[in-house]
Amino acid sequence: MIWNSWNDFWAMGGYGLYVWGSFGVTAVFMALEVVWVNNARAQALSQVASELAAQTNSKDWS
């Protein structure tokens, strides 16, 4: 496709809303995935640390 101006580029032959909307939605979900994975990792590390601390404390009392 040949674009004669930036307006033509952003309009994408009449499909600009669909094209740029798709890019936007994809970018939002990719960002949410990164946040979700980081939260899950932090929760897993916290759980492992608390289990390790509980295990260490139970050995001290044995």
C-alpha positions in Angstrom: 0.0 0.0 0.0 1.3 3.5 -0.8 0.7 6.3 1.6 0.9 9.9 0.3 0.7 11.5 3.7 0.8 10.7 7.4 -3.0 10.9 7.5 -3.2 8.2 4.9 -0.7 6.1 6.9 -2.7 6.5 10.1 -6.0 5.8 8.3 -4.6 2.6 6.8 -7.0 2.7 3.8 -10.0 3.0 6.1 -8.9 0.2 8.4 -6.8 2.4 10.7 -9.1 2.1 13.7 -9.0 -1.7 13.5 -5.2 -1.8 12.8 -4.2 0.6 15.5 -6.8 -0.7 17.9 -5.4 -4.2 17.5 -1.9 -2.9 18.2 -3.1 -1.0 21.2 -5.0 -4.0 22.7 -2.1 -6.3 22.1 0.3 -3.8 23.8 -2.0 -3.5 26.8 -2.3 -7.3 27.2 1.5 -7.7 26.8 2.1 -5.1 29.6 -0.5 -6.8 31.8 1.2 -10.2 31.2 4.5 -8.7 32.4 2.8 -7.3 35.5 1.0 -10.6 36.2 4.2 -12.6 35.8 6.2 -10.3 38.1 3.4 -10.5 40.8 3.2 -14.3 40.5 7.0 -14.5 40.8 7.1 -12.3 43.9 4.3 -14.3 45.5 6.1 -17.6 44.8 9.4 -16.3 46.2 7.5 -15.0 49.3 5.9 -18.4 49.8 9.2 -20.2 49.4 10.8 -17.8 51.9 8.1 -18.3 54.5 8.1 -22.1 54.1 11.9 -22.1 54.5 11.6 -19.9 57.6 8.9 -22.2 59.0 11.1 -25.2 58.3 14.1 -23.6 59.9 12.1 -22.6 63.0 10.6 -26.1 63.4 14.2 -27.6 63.4 15.2 -25.2 66.1 12.5 -26.5 68.4 13.1 -30.2 67.7 
